[in-house]
Amino acid sequence: MKILLTGSNGYIGRRLKQKLLIQKHDLRLLVRNPKSLDKTIHERAEVFQGDTFDLHALQKALEGVDVAYYLIHSLQEENYRELDKQSAQNFLDAAVECGVKRIIYLGGLGIKEHASQHLLSRIETGEILSSRPDEIQTIWIRAGVIIGSGSASFEIIRHLSEKLPVMVTPKWVSTLAQPIGVDDVISYLDSAKDLKYDNNLIVDIGSQKMTYKEMMLSCAKALGLKRWIIPLPVLSIKLSSYWLNLFTPVPYNVAKSLIEGLSSEVVVQNDHAKKYFPHIHPASFQEAVQKAIQEMENNQIHSRWSDAGGGVDLWEAQHKHDPSSAILMDRQTLKITNVDKKTLYETFCAIGGKGGWFGYEWLWEVRGALDKLIGGAGLNRGRRDRYKLRIGESVDFWRVEDLVENERLLLRAQMKVPGKAWLEFKIQGDEFIQTAYFYPRGLWGRLYWYLLTPLHYLVFGNMIRAIYQKAHTNEPSKKGYEN
């Protein structure tokens, strides 16, 4: 079986990719940036560069494919609903033209008449992919709240449970949902490719029915915490979104889309999961939470909701991974004399998360708090792994843009700034170079940079010396670094 997997750098895609790689199928991956994949992935799968808006690349990736997984959405874009529809239509048309036999799509539970804009977009995507049943079969799997280490739902529930002993919540905490563990979602997606069935099929999946209040209390119990929840009907969607933004790693635009979806029930509408996949027995909510906590404690988070999100704008597409033409920059250099270069690389790759930012942590905390207040990501996204990085994943309010082993780490800012910003660490010959780049937007962008110049002098000057000193003491990682 020849399989195409889209969205392979996303939360679900990364996990499904690992499962498919151990099976004896020909696996293809369609990704925007092939460098975001580990070297071993390139050896075990065919990699095509492009996306669903690149019709030529899409056509090439789908040629000769039997089963195609569609795990794509554009939630982080303002016009995500229109983008999602166009993406799905492009994919369907190309799949039919290439003779693909089956599309497998993961969407969301919900009834169209009562769905939020976000859920409606997921439903519309499924309808488009299912709209040519005489030419191609579509298996549409629908899940609600997905629980697993690194999932958006679990991150929200966990952060609220950990940070707030008493929660004043909006009325949506009484809404019913049917959560499901991420391992079970992967099992359904994997089994769908082998299903002996010829027509289009919608499969609703989930475990027991629960309110969001019950989920938060159950998560608190698993964490060994006692919590009280007081629902208030006066909290609007906007206020709830800011509240979620402040206390969880989710930025405001994502929080708003999620909150809007919490006003309607997301429960199973058919028994097709039991009928067509009787061998899968979904874990309970409590079991899924306990497994997620265990993975976090053992530093085994395979994927996160914030991995590889967002589109690629024109400026970035033209300059790729070279921000050197940015108008403003702060560059610091040190001569490498008594430090192992591999150790130095491992040290600066351990930046962020619980490891901090090598000094002036209180200033970083203030910047993170300000970012949260204006709807940004803030610092509390942390990082997936304390020592290992991969292209596309988040590190606090930065994203890994490029990674060259024992040579370079490039971070792109995802905090709210009037322009575009990068932070680069590079080993070049016998020099250690640290550069902050800024491409300002208008007059305010330039004022922003110059107002912060005194802080840059303190923070960035101290940062490069602290990294070098830590590498000198050989402390970066007792585990070592793996690309």
C-alpha positions in Angstrom: 0.0 0.0 0.0 1.3 3.4 -1.0 0.3 6.0 1.6 0.5 9.8 1.6 0.5 11.6 5.0 -0.2 15.3 5.1 0.2 17.3 8.3 3.0 15.0 9.4 4.6 17.8 11.5 1.4 18.5 13.4 0.2 17.1 16.8 -1.6 14.0 15.4 0.5 13.7 12.3 3.8 13.2 14.1 2.4 10.3 16.1 0.6 8.7 13.2 3.8 9.0 11.1 5.8 7.0 13.7 3.1 4.2 13.6 3.1 4.1 9.8 6.9 4.0 9.6 7.1 0.7 11.4 4.6 -0.9 9.0 5.6 -2.4 5.6 4.0 0.3 3.5 5.4 2.8 1.1 5.0 6.1 3.0 5.1 9.5 1.4 5.1 12.8 3.3 4.0 16.2 2.0 5.7 19.0 4.0 6.5 22.7 3.6 10.1 22.3 4.9 11.9 18.9 4.4 14.5 20.0 6.9 11.9 19.8 9.6 12.1 16.0 9.3 14.7 13.9 11.0 17.4 12.4 8.8 16.2 8.9 9.5 12.7 9.9 8.2 14.2 10.8 4.8 15.8 7.3 4.7 12.5 5.6 5.5 9.9 7.6 3.5 9.5 9.6 0.3 9.5 13.4 1.1 7.7 15.9 -1.1 8.1 19.6 -0.5 4.9 21.7 -0.9 1.4 22.1 0.5 -2.2 21.9 -0.6 -2.0 25.3 -2.3 0.9 24.2 -4.5 -1.0 22.3 -7.1 2.0 20.9 -8.9 3.6 19.6 -5.7 0.3 18.2 -4.6 -0.1 16.3 -7.9 3.4 14.8 -7.7 2.9 13.7 -4.1 -0.5 12.0 -4.9 0.6 10.1 -8.0 0.3 6.4 -7.5 -1.0 6.7 -3.9 -3.7 4.3 -2.6 -4.6 6.0 0.7 -4.2 9.7 1.5 -4.4 11.1 5.1 -5.7 14.6 5.3 -4.6 16.1 8.6 -4.6 19.8 7.7 -6.2 23.0 9.1 -5.5 26.7 9.0 -6.8 27.7 12.5 -4.0 30.2 13.2 -4.8 32.2 10.1 -7.5 34.9 10.3 -9.4 33.7 7.2 -8.9 30.0 8.1 -12.4 29.0 7.1 -11.9 30.0 3.4 -8.4 28.6 3.4 -9.6 25.3 4.8 -12.3 25.0 2.1 -9.9 25.8 -0.7 -7.3 23.4 0.7 -9.8 20.6 0.9 -11.1 21.2 -2.6 -7.5 21.2 -4.1 -6.7 18.0 -2.3 -9.9 16.2 -3.4 -9.5 17.3 -7.0 -5.9 16.2 -7.2 -6.6 12.9 -5.4 -9.4 12.0 -7.9 -7.2 12.9 -10.8 -4.4 10.7 -9.5 -6.7 7.8 -8.9 -6.4 7.7 -5.1 -8.7 5.1 -3.7 -9.3 6.4 -0.2 -9.0 9.7 1.8 -8.9 9.5 5.6 -9.8 12.7 7.3 -9.8 13.6 11.0 -12.4 16.2 11.8 -14.3 17.4 14.9 -17.5 16.2 16.5 -20.5 18.6 16.4 -23.8 19.3 14.7 -23.6 21.8 11.8 -26.7 23.8 12.9 -25.1 24.5 16.3 -21.4 24.6 15.5 -19.0 27.4 16.1 -17.0 28.9 13.2 -14.1 26.6 14.0 -16.2 23.4 14.2 -18.2 24.5 11.2 -14.9 24.8 9.2 -14.0 21.3 10.2 -17.4 20.0 9.1 -17.2 21.9 5.8 -13.8 20.4 5.1 -15.3 16.9 5.7 -18.2 17.6 3.4 -15.9 18.8 0.6 -13.6 15.7 0.9 -16.7 13.5 0.9 -18.4 15.2 -2.1 -17.4 12.9 -4.9 -18.3 9.4 -3.5 -18.6 7.9 -7.0 -14.9 8.7 -7.7 -13.2 8.4 -4.4 -14.0 7.0 -0.9 -13.7 9.2 2.2 -13.5 7.9 5.7 -14.3 10.8 8.0 -13.3 10.2 11.6 -14.7 12.8 14.0 -13.2 13.4 17.5 -13.9 15.9 20.2 -11.6 16.7 23.1 -8.3 14.8 22.5 -6.3 14.1 25.6 -2.6 13.4 25.4 0.7 14.9 26.4 1.1 18.1 24.3 -2.5 18.3 23.1 -4.2 21.7 23.2 -7.1 20.3 25.2 -4.9 18.6 27.8 -2.6 21.7 28.1 -5.6 23.9 28.8 -7.1 21.6 31.4 -3.8 20.9 33.1 -2.7 24.5 33.3 -6.1 25.6 34.7 -6.1 22.8 37.2 -2.5 23.4 38.4 -2.7 27.2 38.6 -6.1 28.0 40.0 -7.3 26.4 43.3 -10.6 28.2 42.8 -11.9 28.7 39.3 -14.6 31.2 38.4 -15.7 29.8 35.0 -18.2 30.6 32.3 -21.3 28.4 31.8 -19.7 26.3 29.1 -18.1 24.2 31.9 -21.5 22.4 32.0 -21.4 21.5 28.3 -21.2 17.8 27.5 -18.3 16.3 25.5 -16.8 12.9 24.8 -13.1 13.1 25.3 -10.7 10.5 23.8 -7.1 9.6 24.4 -4.6 10.5 21.6 -3.4 6.8 21.3 -7.0 5.8 20.5 -7.3 8.5 17.9 -4.1 7.1 16.2 -5.5 3.6 16.4 -8.6 4.6 14.6 -6.7 6.5 11.9 -4.3 3.6 11.4 -7.0 1.0 11.2 -9.1 3.1 8.8 -6.6 2.4 6.0 -7.2 -1.3 6.2 -11.0 -1.2 6.6 -13.0 -3.5 4.3 -15.7 -1.1 3.3 -16.4 0.5 -0.1 -18.6 3.5 0.6 -18.1 6.9 2.3 -18.2 6.5 6.1 -18.4 8.9 9.1 -17.0 7.5 12.3 -17.6 9.3 15.6 -15.1 8.4 18.3 -15.0 9.1 22.0 -15.1 7.6 25.5 -17.6 8.4 28.3 -19.7 11.6 28.3 -18.4 14.3 30.6 -18.8 18.0 31.3 -15.8 20.2 31.0 -16.1 20.8 34.8 -15.9 17.0 35.4 -12.8 16.9 33.2 -11.0 19.6 35.1 -11.8 18.1 38.5 -10.7 14.7 37.2 -7.4 16.1 35.9 -6.9 17.9 39.2 -7.4 14.6 41.1 -4.9 12.9 38.9 -2.4 15.6 39.7 -3.2 15.2 43.4 -4.9 18.6 43.7 -8.2 19.7 45.3 -10.0 22.3 43.2 -13.3 24.2 43.3 -15.2 25.4 40.2 -17.8 28.2 40.4 -19.7 28.7 37.1 -20.8 32.3 36.3 -23.2 32.9 33.4 -22.0 36.5 32.9 -18.6 35.7 31.4 -18.6 36.4 27.7 -16.7 34.6 25.0 -14.2 37.5 24.7 -13.6 37.6 28.5 -13.3 33.8 28.6 -10.7 33.9 25.8 -8.6 36.4 27.6 -8.9 34.4 30.8 -7.8 31.2 28.9 -5.0 33.2 27.2 -3.6 34.4 30.6 -3.6 31.1 32.4 -2.7 28.6 29.6 -0.1 28.4 26.8 -2.8 29.0 24.2 -2.7 32.4 22.4 -5.8 34.6 22.3 -6.8 33.9 18.6 -6.7 30.1 19.2 -8.4 30.4 22.6 -11.3 32.4 21.1 -11.9 29.7 18.5 -11.8 27.0 21.1 -14.1 28.9 23.5 -16.6 29.5 20.8 -16.7 25.7 20.2 -17.3 24.9 23.9 -20.8 26.4 23.8 -22.2 23.4 21.8 -22.1 19.7 22.7 -19.5 17.5 21.0 -20.8 14.0 21.5 -20.9 10.9 19.4 -23.8 10.8 16.9 -23.3 7.2 15.5 -22.2 3.8 16.6 -19.8 3.2 13.6 -16.7 3.1 15.9 -18.0 -0.1 17.6 -19.5 -1.5 14.4 -16.5 -1.1 12.1 -13.6 -1.0 14.6 -14.7 -3.5 17.4 -11.1 -4.3 18.3 -10.5 -0.7 19.6 -11.6 -0.1 23.2 -11.1 3.6 24.1 -9.3 4.3 27.3 -11.2 6.3 30.0 -10.6 10.0 30.5 -8.7 9.3 33.7 -6.5 6.7 32.0 -5.7 9.1 29.2 -4.8 11.9 31.7 -2.6 9.6 33.7 -0.7 8.5 30.6 -0.3 12.1 29.5 1.1 13.1 32.9 3.5 10.1 32.9 4.8 11.0 29.5 5.4 14.6 30.7 7.2 13.4 33.8 9.4 11.0 31.8 10.2 13.7 29.2 8.5 11.6 26.5 6.3 14.2 24.7 6.2 13.1 21.1 4.4 16.1 19.7 2.7 19.3 20.8 -0.3 21.3 19.5 1.9 24.3 18.8 4.3 22.4 16.5 4.7 23.7 13.0 1.6 26.0 13.0 0.9 29.0 10.9 1.5 29.8 7.3 4.6 31.1 5.4 4.3 34.8 4.4 5.9 36.4 1.3 8.8 37.9 3.1 9.7 34.7 4.8 9.3 32.7 1.6 11.7 35.0 -0.2 14.3 35.0 2.5 13.8 31.4 3.7 16.1 30.9 6.6 18.4 33.9 6.1 17.3 36.9 8.1 20.6 38.7 7.5 18.9 41.3 5.3 16.8 42.5 8.3 17.2 46.2 8.8 18.2 46.2 12.5 20.4 43.8 14.4 22.4 43.2 17.6 25.4 41.0 17.1 27.6 39.6 19.9 30.7 37.5 19.2 33.2 35.5 21.3 36.4 33.7 20.4 36.1 29.9 21.0 39.3 28.9 22.8 38.7 26.4 25.6 35.2 25.0 24.8 34.2 21.9 22.9 32.1 23.1 19.9 29.6 20.2 20.2 29.1 21.1 23.9 28.6 24.7 23.0 26.0 23.8 20.5 24.2 21.5 23.0 24.2 24.4 25.5 22.5 27.0 23.3 20.1 24.4 22.1 19.0 23.9 25.7 17.7 27.5 25.9 14.1 28.3 27.1 11.6 26.3 29.0 12.7 25.3 32.5 16.3 26.0 31.5 15.6 29.7 31.2 17.2 32.3 29.0 20.7 32.5 30.6 20.2 35.5 32.8 17.8 38.4 33.4 15.0 35.9 33.8 12.8 38.5 35.4 12.9 40.6 32.3 11.9 37.6 30.2 9.0 37.0 32.6 7.9 40.6 32.3 8.1 40.4 28.5 6.1 37.1 28.5 3.4 38.6 30.8 3.1 41.6 28.5 2.8 39.3 25.5 0.0 37.4 27.2 -1.9 40.6 28.1 -2.0 41.6 24.4 -3.0 38.1 23.2 0.3 36.5 22.4 1.8 33.1 23.2 3.8 34.2 26.3 6.5 32.1 27.9 4.4 29.3 29.4 4.4 27.2 26.2 7.8 26.0 27.4 9.4 23.4 25.2 8.7 19.8 24.3 12.0 18.4 25.5 14.6 19.9 27.8 17.6 19.2 25.6 16.4 18.1 22.1 15.0 20.5 19.4 13.6 20.0 16.0 12.6 22.4 13.3 9.1 23.8 13.6 8.5 23.3 17.3 7.9 26.0 19.8 10.3 27.2 22.5 8.4 29.6 24.8 7.3 32.4 22.5 9.8 31.5 19.8 9.7 28.8 17.0 12.7 26.8 15.8 13.2 28.1 12.2 16.4 26.3 11.3 18.7 23.8 13.0 22.1 22.7 11.7 23.8 20.2 14.0 26.9 21.5 15.8 26.6 24.7 13.9 23.4 26.8 14.1 20.1 27.4 15.9 17.7 30.0 14.4 14.6 31.1 16.4 11.8 33.2 15.0 9.8 35.3 17.5 6.2 34.5 18.0 5.6 37.2 20.6 3.6 40.2 19.6 6.1 42.7 18.0 5.7 45.5 15.4 7.7 43.6 12.8 9.5 40.3 12.5 12.3 39.1 14.9 14.8 36.3 15.0 17.5 35.2 17.4 20.4 33.2 16.0 23.2 31.2 17.6 26.0 30.2 15.3 29.4 28.5 15.5 31.5 29.7 12.6 35.1 28.6 12.5 36.6 29.7 15.9 33.8 32.2 16.6 30.6 31.9 18.6 28.2 34.4 17.1 24.9 35.5 18.6 22.6 37.8 16.6 19.2 39.3 17.2 17.6 40.4 13.9 14.6 42.7 13.5 12.6 43.7 10.4 10.5 46.6 11.7 7.0 47.4 10.5 6.7 51.1 10.0 7.8 53.9 12.4 6.5 52.2 15.5 8.6 49.2 14.7 11.8 51.3 14.6 10.9 53.1 17.8 10.2 49.8 19.5 13.7 48.6 18.6 15.5 51.7 19.7 13.6 52.0 22.9 14.7 48.5 23.8 18.3 49.0 22.8 19.5 49.5 26.5 17.8 46.2 27.5 19.3 44.4 24.5 22.7 45.6 25.6 22.2 44.0 29.0 20.3 40.9 28.0 22.0 39.8 24.9 25.5 40.7 26.1 25.0 38.7 29.2 23.3 35.8 27.3 26.3 35.0 25.1 28.7 35.1 28.0 26.5 32.9 30.1 26.1 30.3 27.3 29.8 30.2 26.8 30.5 29.8 30.5 28.0 27.0 30.9 29.5 25.2 28.0 32.9 25.7 29.5 31.8 23.9 32.7 30.4 21.1 30.5 26.9 21.3 32.0 24.4 21.5 29.1 23.1 18.0 29.0 23.8 14.7 30.8 21.7 13.0 28.1 23.4 14.6 25.1 21.8 16.0 22.0 20.0 14.1 19.3 18.9 15.8 16.1 
